[in-house]
Amino acid sequence: MSKVGSDSSSSTRAHARRSYWVRSAVSLSTDGEKPTVPKKTGGKRFVEPYRLSAEQRALILVTLAERSVGDDESRNLFAAAMEYDLASCHRLTEPETQASAAKQPPDSKEYAALTALAAAAERLAAEIKGLNDVASQRLQEGLEATDRFQRSYGGDYLKSLRYELMRLVSVGQSPELFTPTTPREHTLSEEAHRFVLRAADAFEACFELAPDARGDSPFVAAVEAIVAATGIRVPTDRAILAQILDQG
């Protein structure tokens, strides 16, 4: 992916647009699931990566697989690359501090309906997690047999489904949904800008696809999956992503 910078901050952009190390420095372990990174003997201090949970990793991998982006190896390489870039932007994954005092949950039928839905989703997520191997296999086979698109359903699908249910729980239990807010003008931090460029570089290096921000772009889907999985505060709006990619 080639971009031309227009200002004097070439060193910052060169770092953000570095030639990605994923194919030469990241390798899959023998079980084909957990990427490993060779240790460096000298030079810069080793950076501990942000560790994706099984559910977070599954959500990213399933999203890419559903869009037919790459294969198992390249998708795992991409997830491994994102762990290191998430570590370098750790402040964007931390909850924003709020000075306002805690608010009482709103007393409305809409909020009651959402909290009831969140409770049901939490119970379903727990039931899925409690399935033994045989029950999980039977469920996956049933889903495959009834899917009109003939998609396959592996263990990652159930992990991703459980993660989505827990995300519904988190949102459904948020009184902030019913609290009037004052719209704020969106400001893009340099750290978020840099993360999007790094994600774009990793995407191109792992999948040999040029990232773009078109409506059906798999890169946009990948960014949305990363945001949904980790809560990192980077934009998913296509216009903003297109601007970042154009500016480099």
NORLIN-V817824 format. One record per residue. N is the residue number from 1. RES is the residue in one small letter. SS is DSSP state (alpha for helix, beta for strand, coil for the rest). OMEGA is omega in radians with two decimals (999 if undefined). D_CENTER is the distance of its C-alpha to the mean C-alpha in whole Angstrom. Layout:
N,RES,SS,OMEGA,D_CENTER + N,RES,SS,OMEGA,D_CENTER
//
This chain:
1,m,coil,-3.07,22 + 2,s,coil,3.11,24 + 3,k,coil,-3.11,25 + 4,v,coil,3.12,28 + 5,g,coil,-3.07,27 + 6,s,coil,-3.12,30 + 7,d,coil,-3.03,30 + 8,s,coil,-3.09,32 + 9,s,coil,-3.06,28 + 10,s,alpha,-3.10,28 + 11,s,alpha,3.12,27 + 12,t,alpha,-3.12,24 + 13,r,alpha,3.11,23 + 14,a,alpha,3.10,24 + 15,h,alpha,-3.12,22 + 16,a,alpha,-3.09,19 + 17,r,coil,-3.05,20 + 18,r,coil,3.04,21 + 19,s,coil,-2.91,22 + 20,y,coil,-3.05,19 + 21,w,coil,-2.89,20 + 22,v,alpha,-3.05,17 + 23,r,alpha,-3.11,20 + 24,s,alpha,-3.04,23 + 25,a,alpha,-3.14,22 + 26,v,beta,3.10,19 + 27,s,beta,3.12,21 + 28,l,beta,3.06,20 + 29,s,coil,-3.03,22 + 30,t,coil,3.14,25 + 31,d,coil,3.05,23 + 32,g,coil,-3.08,20 + 33,e,coil,-3.00,17 + 34,k,coil,3.13,17 + 35,p,beta,3.08,17 + 36,t,beta,-3.12,19 + 37,v,beta,3.12,20 + 38,p,coil,3.12,24 + 39,k,coil,3.09,26 + 40,k,coil,-3.07,27 + 41,t,coil,-3.11,31 + 42,g,coil,3.13,31 + 43,g,coil,-3.07,30 + 44,k,coil,-3.14,27 + 45,r,coil,3.14,26 + 46,f,coil,3.14,23 + 47,v,coil,3.11,20 + 48,e,coil,-3.09,18 + 49,p,coil,2.96,15 + 50,y,coil,-3.06,12 + 51,r,coil,3.04,12 + 52,l,coil,3.05,9 + 53,s,coil,3.13,11 + 54,a,alpha,3.14,12 + 55,e,alpha,3.13,10 + 56,q,alpha,3.12,7 + 57,r,alpha,-3.11,8 + 58,a,alpha,-3.13,10 + 59,l,alpha,3.13,7 + 60,i,alpha,-3.10,5 + 61,l,alpha,-3.13,9 + 62,v,alpha,3.12,11 + 63,t,alpha,3.13,9 + 64,l,alpha,3.14,11 + 65,a,alpha,3.13,14 + 66,e,alpha,3.10,14 + 67,r,coil,-3.13,15 + 68,s,coil,3.11,17 + 69,v,coil,3.07,15 + 70,g,coil,3.07,16 + 71,d,coil,-3.09,18 + 72,d,alpha,-3.09,17 + 73,e,alpha,-3.09,17 + 74,s,alpha,3.10,16 + 75,r,alpha,3.08,12 + 76,n,alpha,3.06,13 + 77,l,alpha,3.13,14 + 78,f,alpha,3.12,11 + 79,a,alpha,3.12,9 + 80,a,alpha,3.11,12 + 81,a,alpha,-3.14,12 + 82,m,alpha,3.10,9 + 83,e,alpha,-3.14,10 + 84,y,alpha,3.11,13 + 85,d,alpha,3.04,12 + 86,l,alpha,3.12,10 + 87,a,alpha,-3.12,13 + 88,s,alpha,3.12,15 + 89,c,coil,-3.00,14 + 90,h,alpha,-3.13,14 + 91,r,alpha,-3.14,16 + 92,l,alpha,3.12,13 + 93,t,alpha,3.14,11 + 94,e,coil,3.13,15 + 95,p,coil,3.08,16 + 96,e,coil,3.12,18 + 97,t,coil,3.14,22 + 98,q,coil,-3.10,24 + 99,a,coil,-3.08,28 + 100,s,coil,3.13,29 + 101,a,coil,-3.14,30 + 102,a,coil,-3.11,29 + 103,k,coil,3.07,30 + 104,q,coil,3.10,31 + 105,p,coil,-3.13,29 + 106,p,coil,3.13,31 + 107,d,coil,-3.12,34 + 108,s,coil,3.14,33 + 109,k,alpha,3.12,33 + 110,e,alpha,3.12,29 + 111,y,alpha,3.10,28 + 112,a,alpha,3.13,30 + 113,a,alpha,-3.13,28 + 114,l,alpha,3.12,25 + 115,t,alpha,3.07,25 + 116,a,alpha,3.10,27 + 117,l,alpha,3.12,24 + 118,a,alpha,3.12,22 + 119,a,alpha,3.12,24 + 120,a,alpha,3.12,25 + 121,a,alpha,3.13,21 + 122,e,alpha,3.10,21 + 123,r,alpha,3.14,24 + 124,l,alpha,3.10,23 + 125,a,alpha,3.12,20 + 126,a,alpha,3.12,22 + 127,e,alpha,3.11,24 + 128,i,alpha,3.13,22 + 129,k,alpha,-3.10,21 + 130,g,coil,3.13,25 + 131,l,coil,3.05,26 + 132,n,coil,-3.04,27 + 133,d,alpha,-3.11,27 + 134,v,alpha,3.14,29 + 135,a,alpha,3.11,28 + 136,s,alpha,3.13,25 + 137,q,alpha,3.14,26 + 138,r,alpha,3.12,28 + 139,l,alpha,3.14,26 + 140,q,alpha,3.12,24 + 141,e,alpha,3.11,27 + 142,g,alpha,3.10,28 + 143,l,alpha,3.11,25 + 144,e,alpha,-3.09,25 + 145,a,alpha,-3.09,29 + 146,t,coil,-3.13,28 + 147,d,coil,-3.10,25 + 148,r,coil,3.09,27 + 149,f,coil,3.09,25 + 150,q,coil,3.09,25 + 151,r,coil,3.10,22 + 152,s,coil,-3.10,21 + 153,y,coil,3.10,20 + 154,g,coil,-3.14,19 + 155,g,alpha,3.14,18 + 156,d,alpha,-3.14,14 + 157,y,alpha,-3.13,15 + 158,l,alpha,3.09,17 + 159,k,alpha,3.14,14 + 160,s,alpha,3.10,11 + 161,l,alpha,3.13,14 + 162,r,alpha,3.10,15 + 163,y,alpha,3.13,12 + 164,e,alpha,3.09,12 + 165,l,alpha,3.14,16 + 166,m,alpha,3.05,15 + 167,r,alpha,3.06,13 + 168,l,alpha,3.11,16 + 169,v,alpha,-3.10,18 + 170,s,alpha,-3.12,17 + 171,v,alpha,-3.08,17 + 172,g,alpha,3.14,20 + 173,q,coil,-3.08,22 + 174,s,coil,3.09,21 + 175,p,alpha,-3.14,25 + 176,e,alpha,3.12,23 + 177,l,alpha,-3.09,23 + 178,f,alpha,3.12,26 + 179,t,coil,3.13,27 + 180,p,coil,3.14,28 + 181,t,coil,3.08,26 + 182,t,coil,-3.13,27 + 183,p,coil,3.11,25 + 184,r,coil,3.10,24 + 185,e,coil,-3.09,24 + 186,h,coil,3.05,21 + 187,t,coil,-3.10,21 + 188,l,coil,3.14,18 + 189,s,coil,3.09,19 + 190,e,alpha,3.13,19 + 191,e,alpha,3.10,16 + 192,a,alpha,3.09,14 + 193,h,alpha,-3.12,16 + 194,r,alpha,-3.13,16 + 195,f,alpha,3.14,12 + 196,v,alpha,3.12,12 + 197,l,alpha,3.11,15 + 198,r,alpha,3.08,14 + 199,a,alpha,3.12,10 + 200,a,alpha,3.11,13 + 201,d,alpha,3.14,16 + 202,a,alpha,3.13,13 + 203,f,alpha,-3.12,13 + 204,e,alpha,-3.11,16 + 205,a,alpha,-3.08,18 + 206,c,alpha,-3.01,16 + 207,f,alpha,-3.11,17 + 208,e,coil,3.08,20 + 209,l,coil,3.11,18 + 210,a,coil,3.14,19 + 211,p,coil,3.05,16 + 212,d,coil,-3.07,17 + 213,a,coil,3.07,16 + 214,r,coil,-3.08,19 + 215,g,coil,-3.12,18 + 216,d,coil,-3.05,17 + 217,s,coil,3.06,15 + 218,p,alpha,3.08,13 + 219,f,alpha,3.09,11 + 220,v,alpha,3.11,11 + 221,a,alpha,3.13,9 + 222,a,alpha,3.12,7 + 223,v,alpha,3.12,6 + 224,e,alpha,3.12,6 + 225,a,alpha,3.12,4 + 226,i,alpha,3.13,1 + 227,v,alpha,-3.14,4 + 228,a,alpha,-3.07,5 + 229,a,alpha,-2.98,4 + 230,t,alpha,-3.06,6 + 231,g,coil,-3.14,8 + 232,i,coil,-3.05,8 + 233,r,coil,3.03,11 + 234,v,coil,-3.06,11 + 235,p,coil,3.00,12 + 236,t,coil,3.08,11 + 237,d,coil,-3.04,15 + 238,r,alpha,3.13,16 + 239,a,alpha,3.13,19 + 240,i,alpha,3.11,18 + 241,l,alpha,3.12,15 + 242,a,alpha,3.13,19 + 243,q,alpha,3.12,20 + 244,i,alpha,-3.13,18 + 245,l,alpha,3.13,18 + 246,d,alpha,-3.11,22 + 247,q,alpha,-3.12,23 + 248,g,coil,999,21
//
